[in-house]
Amino acid sequence: MRNIPDDDLSTAIWHKSSYSAGGGDDCLEVTHAFPTLIPVRDSKNPLGPKLVFRSAAWSAFVESVKK
């Protein structure tokens, strides 16, 4: 897996799930700024660590959660 410098992620536009609670502070956020990688962060700690998934792995995870 490729590392993405924090500088690249600091300007990314992050998206929360429409299913997040009203406060929006208890969910994951993703950015679509990288075509083949999906960076994910905790909305409660936006400056904290991020996980980076390959697109195929993220898609498989999301499909599994939907089931």
DSSP file (Angstrom, degrees, kcal/mol; ACC not computed):
  #  RESIDUE AA STRUCTURE BP1 BP2  ACC     N-H-->O    O-->H-N    N-H-->O    O-->H-N    TCO  KAPPA ALPHA  PHI   PSI    X-CA   Y-CA   Z-CA
    1    1 A M              0   0    0      0, 0.0     2,-0.3     0, 0.0    52,-0.0   0.000 360.0 360.0 360.0 138.8    0.0    0.0    0.0
    2    2 A R        -     0   0    0      1,-0.0     2,-0.3     0, 0.0    50,-0.0  -0.601 360.0-127.6 -83.8 139.5    1.3    3.5   -0.9
    3    3 A N        -     0   0    0     -2,-0.3    -1,-0.0     0, 0.0     0, 0.0  -0.669  15.8-150.2 -83.7 142.4    1.7    6.1    1.8
    4    4 A I        -     0   0    0     -2,-0.3     5,-0.1     3,-0.0     0, 0.0  -0.967  23.5-117.1-112.4 123.5    0.0    9.5    1.1
    5    5 A P    >>  -     0   0    0      0, 0.0     4,-1.3     0, 0.0     3,-0.9  -0.279  18.7-123.4 -59.0 142.8    1.8   12.4    2.7
    6    6 A D  H 3> S+     0   0    0      1,-0.3     4,-1.9     2,-0.2    -2,-0.0   0.808 111.2  64.8 -56.4 -30.2   -0.3   14.3    5.3
    7    7 A D  H 3> S+     0   0    0      1,-0.2     4,-0.7     2,-0.2    -1,-0.3   0.909 101.0  49.6 -60.1 -40.7    0.2   17.5    3.3
    8    8 A D  H <4 S+     0   0    0     -3,-0.9     3,-0.4     1,-0.2    -1,-0.2   0.866 113.7  45.9 -65.0 -35.4   -1.8   15.9    0.4
    9    9 A L  H >< S+     0   0    0     -4,-1.3     3,-0.8     1,-0.2    -1,-0.2   0.721  97.8  71.5 -80.9 -21.2   -4.6   14.9    2.9
   10   10 A S  H 3< S+     0   0    0     -4,-1.9    -1,-0.2     1,-0.2    -2,-0.2   0.772 104.9  39.6 -68.1 -23.5   -4.7   18.3    4.6
   11   11 A T  T 3< S+     0   0    0     -4,-0.7    -1,-0.2    -3,-0.4    -2,-0.2   0.409  92.0 115.8-103.5   1.2   -6.3   19.9    1.5
   12   12 A A    <   -     0   0    0     -3,-0.8     2,-0.6    -4,-0.2    -3,-0.1  -0.336  68.7-121.8 -69.5 151.3   -8.6   16.9    0.7
   13   13 A I        -     0   0    0     -2,-0.0    19,-0.6     2,-0.0     2,-0.3  -0.870  30.7-152.6 -94.7 120.6  -12.4   17.3    0.8
   14   14 A W  E     -A   31   0A   0     -2,-0.6     2,-0.4    17,-0.2    17,-0.2  -0.698   5.0-154.7 -99.2 146.4  -13.7   14.8    3.3
   15   15 A H  E     -A   30   0A   0     15,-3.0    15,-2.1    -2,-0.3     2,-0.3  -0.969   1.3-152.8-124.9 134.2  -17.3   13.3    3.1
   16   16 A K  E     -A   29   0A   0     -2,-0.4    13,-0.2    13,-0.2     2,-0.1  -0.701  33.2 -96.0 -98.7 155.6  -19.4   11.8    5.9
   17   17 A S    >   -     0   0    0     11,-0.7     3,-1.5    -2,-0.3    -1,-0.1  -0.396  22.3-130.3 -66.0 144.6  -22.0    9.2    5.5
   18   18 A S  T 3  S+     0   0    0      1,-0.3    -1,-0.1    -2,-0.1    -2,-0.0   0.626 108.3  64.5 -69.3 -11.3  -25.6   10.4    5.2
   19   19 A Y  T 3  S+     0   0    0      5,-0.0    -1,-0.3     2,-0.0     3,-0.1   0.421  76.3 118.3 -89.8  -0.1  -26.4    7.9    7.9
   20   20 A S  S <  S-     0   0    0     -3,-1.5     7,-0.1     1,-0.1    -4,-0.0  -0.281  74.6 -93.5 -67.7 155.6  -24.2    9.6   10.5
   21   21 A A    >   -     0   0    0      5,-0.1     3,-1.4     1,-0.1     5,-0.2  -0.118  44.6 -92.4 -63.7 165.5  -26.0   10.8   13.7
   22   22 A G  T 3  S+     0   0    0      1,-0.3    -1,-0.1     2,-0.1    -2,-0.1   0.828 127.6  49.6 -50.6 -40.6  -27.2   14.4   13.9
   23   23 A G  T 3  S-     0   0    0      1,-0.1    -1,-0.3     3,-0.0    -2,-0.0   0.742  95.3-146.6 -73.4 -22.0  -24.0   15.7   15.5
   24   24 A G    <   +     0   0    0     -3,-1.4     3,-0.3     1,-0.1    -2,-0.1   0.658  66.5 111.9  68.1  15.9  -21.9   13.9   12.8
   25   25 A D        +     0   0    0      1,-0.2    -1,-0.1    19,-0.1    19,-0.1   0.187  61.2  65.1-107.6  18.9  -19.1   13.2   15.2
   26   26 A D  S    S+     0   0    0     -5,-0.2     2,-0.3    17,-0.1    -1,-0.2  -0.213  88.8  70.5-132.0  45.8  -19.5    9.4   15.4
   27   27 A C  S    S-     0   0    0     -3,-0.3    16,-2.7    -7,-0.1    17,-0.3  -0.898  76.9 -93.3-148.5 176.5  -18.6    8.2   11.9
   28   28 A L  E     - B   0  42A   0     -2,-0.3   -11,-0.7    14,-0.2     2,-0.4  -0.638  29.8-151.3 -91.7 154.6  -15.9    7.7    9.4
   29   29 A E  E     -AB  16  41A   0     12,-2.5    12,-2.3    -2,-0.3     2,-0.3  -0.962  10.2-167.2-123.4 146.2  -15.1   10.2    6.7
   30   30 A V  E     -AB  15  40A   0    -15,-2.1   -15,-3.0    -2,-0.4     2,-0.4  -0.905   9.3-147.2-127.0 157.7  -13.6    9.4    3.2
   31   31 A T  E     -A   14   0A   0      8,-1.3     3,-0.3    -2,-0.3   -17,-0.2  -0.972   6.8-158.8-124.0 144.5  -12.1   11.5    0.5
   32   32 A H        +     0   0    0    -19,-0.6   -18,-0.1    -2,-0.4     6,-0.1   0.039  62.4 111.6-105.5  23.7  -12.3   10.8   -3.2
   33   33 A A  S    S+     0   0    0    -20,-0.2    -1,-0.2     1,-0.1     5,-0.1   0.605  70.2  59.1 -74.8 -11.7   -9.2   12.9   -4.0
   34   34 A F  S >  S-     0   0    0      3,-0.4     3,-0.6    -3,-0.3    -1,-0.1  -0.968  73.1-151.5-123.6 116.4   -7.2    9.8   -5.0
   35   35 A P  T 3  S+     0   0    0      0, 0.0    -1,-0.1     0, 0.0    -2,-0.0   0.800  93.9  28.8 -61.4 -33.3   -8.6    7.7   -7.9
   36   36 A T  T 3  S+     0   0    0     18,-0.1    19,-1.8    19,-0.1     2,-0.3   0.459 117.4  58.4-108.7  -1.2   -7.1    4.3   -6.8
   37   37 A L  E <   - C   0  54A   0     -3,-0.6    -3,-0.4    17,-0.2    17,-0.2  -0.954  61.8-151.9-129.7 148.0   -6.9    4.8   -3.0
   38   38 A I  E     - C   0  53A   0     15,-3.3    15,-2.1    -2,-0.3     2,-0.3  -0.894  12.3-159.5-121.1 100.3   -9.5    5.5   -0.4
   39   39 A P  E     - C   0  52A   0      0, 0.0    -8,-1.3     0, 0.0     2,-0.4  -0.599  12.6-167.9 -75.5 139.8   -8.2    7.4    2.7
   40   40 A V  E     +BC  30  51A   0     11,-3.1    11,-2.6    -2,-0.3     2,-0.3  -0.979   8.0 177.2-131.0 140.5  -10.5    7.1    5.7
   41   41 A R  E     -B   29   0A   0    -12,-2.3   -12,-2.5    -2,-0.4     2,-0.5  -0.938  35.8-102.0-139.4 164.4  -10.4    9.0    9.0
   42   42 A D  E >   -B   28   0A   0      7,-0.5     3,-1.4     3,-0.4     6,-0.2  -0.753  24.8-144.0 -85.1 125.7  -12.4    9.2   12.2
   43   43 A S  T 3  S+     0   0    0    -16,-2.7    -1,-0.1    -2,-0.5   -15,-0.1   0.756  99.6  58.8 -65.3 -22.4  -14.7   12.3   12.2
   44   44 A K  T 3  S+     0   0    0    -17,-0.3    -1,-0.3     1,-0.3     3,-0.1   0.704 117.4  31.6 -75.9 -19.0  -14.0   12.8   15.9
   45   45 A N    X   +     0   0    0     -3,-1.4     3,-2.0     1,-0.1    -3,-0.4  -0.523  66.7 165.0-137.8  67.2  -10.3   13.1   15.3
   46   46 A P  T 3  S+     0   0    0      0, 0.0    -1,-0.1     0, 0.0    -3,-0.1   0.721  80.8  49.9 -62.5 -21.3   -9.8   14.7   11.9
   47   47 A L  T 3  S+     0   0    0     -3,-0.1     3,-0.1    -5,-0.0   -37,-0.0   0.484  97.9  91.6 -93.0  -2.8   -6.1   15.5   12.6
   48   48 A G  S <  S-     0   0    0     -3,-2.0    -3,-0.0    -6,-0.2     0, 0.0   0.049  91.2 -49.6 -78.8-168.6   -5.4   11.9   13.8
   49   49 A P        -     0   0    0      0, 0.0    -7,-0.5     0, 0.0     2,-0.3  -0.222  52.0-148.4 -65.8 153.9   -4.2    9.0   11.8
   50   50 A K        -     0   0    0     -9,-0.1     2,-0.4    -3,-0.1    -9,-0.2  -0.909   4.4-139.7-120.1 149.6   -5.8    7.9    8.6
   51   51 A L  E     -C   40   0A   0    -11,-2.6   -11,-3.1    -2,-0.3     2,-0.5  -0.866  14.7-153.7-103.8 145.0   -6.2    4.5    7.0
   52   52 A V  E     -C   39   0A   0     -2,-0.4     2,-0.3   -13,-0.2    -2,-0.0  -0.980  12.5-174.5-124.8 124.0   -5.7    4.1    3.3
   53   53 A F  E     -C   38   0A   0    -15,-2.1   -15,-3.3    -2,-0.5     2,-0.2  -0.844  30.1-112.1-112.6 148.7   -7.4    1.3    1.4
   54   54 A R  E  >  -C   37   0A   0     -2,-0.3     4,-2.4   -17,-0.2     3,-0.2  -0.522  38.7-111.7 -68.7 150.2   -7.0    0.2   -2.2
   55   55 A S  H  > S+     0   0    0    -19,-1.8     4,-2.6     1,-0.2     5,-0.2   0.885 116.4  51.0 -55.0 -43.9  -10.3    1.0   -4.1
   56   56 A A  H  > S+     0   0    0    -20,-0.2     4,-2.1     1,-0.2    -1,-0.2   0.893 110.7  48.6 -63.5 -40.2  -11.1   -2.7   -4.6
   57   57 A A  H  > S+     0   0    0     -3,-0.2     4,-2.1     2,-0.2    -1,-0.2   0.900 112.2  48.6 -67.0 -40.6  -10.6   -3.5   -0.9
   58   58 A W  H  X S+     0   0    0     -4,-2.4     4,-2.7     2,-0.2    -2,-0.2   0.918 111.0  50.3 -65.1 -43.4  -12.8   -0.5    0.2
   59   59 A S  H  X S+     0   0    0     -4,-2.6     4,-2.4    -5,-0.2    -2,-0.2   0.903 110.4  49.6 -61.5 -41.8  -15.6   -1.5   -2.2
   60   60 A A  H  X S+     0   0    0     -4,-2.1     4,-2.1     2,-0.2    -1,-0.2   0.902 111.2  50.1 -63.9 -40.9  -15.5   -5.1   -0.9
   61   61 A F  H  X S+     0   0    0     -4,-2.1     4,-2.3     2,-0.2    -2,-0.2   0.941 111.3  47.5 -61.5 -48.3  -15.7   -3.8    2.7
   62   62 A V  H  X S+     0   0    0     -4,-2.7     4,-2.1     1,-0.2    -2,-0.2   0.911 111.9  50.0 -62.2 -43.3  -18.7   -1.5    1.9
   63   63 A E  H  X S+     0   0    0     -4,-2.4     4,-1.3     1,-0.2    -1,-0.2   0.889 110.3  50.9 -62.3 -39.0  -20.5   -4.3    0.1
   64   64 A S  H  < S+     0   0    0     -4,-2.1    -2,-0.2     1,-0.2    -1,-0.2   0.894 109.4  50.2 -65.7 -40.4  -20.0   -6.6    3.0
   65   65 A V  H  < S+     0   0    0     -4,-2.3    -2,-0.2     1,-0.2    -1,-0.2   0.880 105.9  56.7 -65.2 -37.9  -21.3   -4.0    5.5
   66   66 A K  H  <        0   0    0     -4,-2.1    -1,-0.2     1,-0.3    -2,-0.2   0.842 360.0 360.0 -62.0 -33.5  -24.4   -3.5    3.3
   67   67 A K     <        0   0    0     -4,-1.3    -1,-0.3    -3,-0.2    -2,-0.2   0.481 360.0 360.0 -74.9 360.0  -25.2   -7.2    3.6
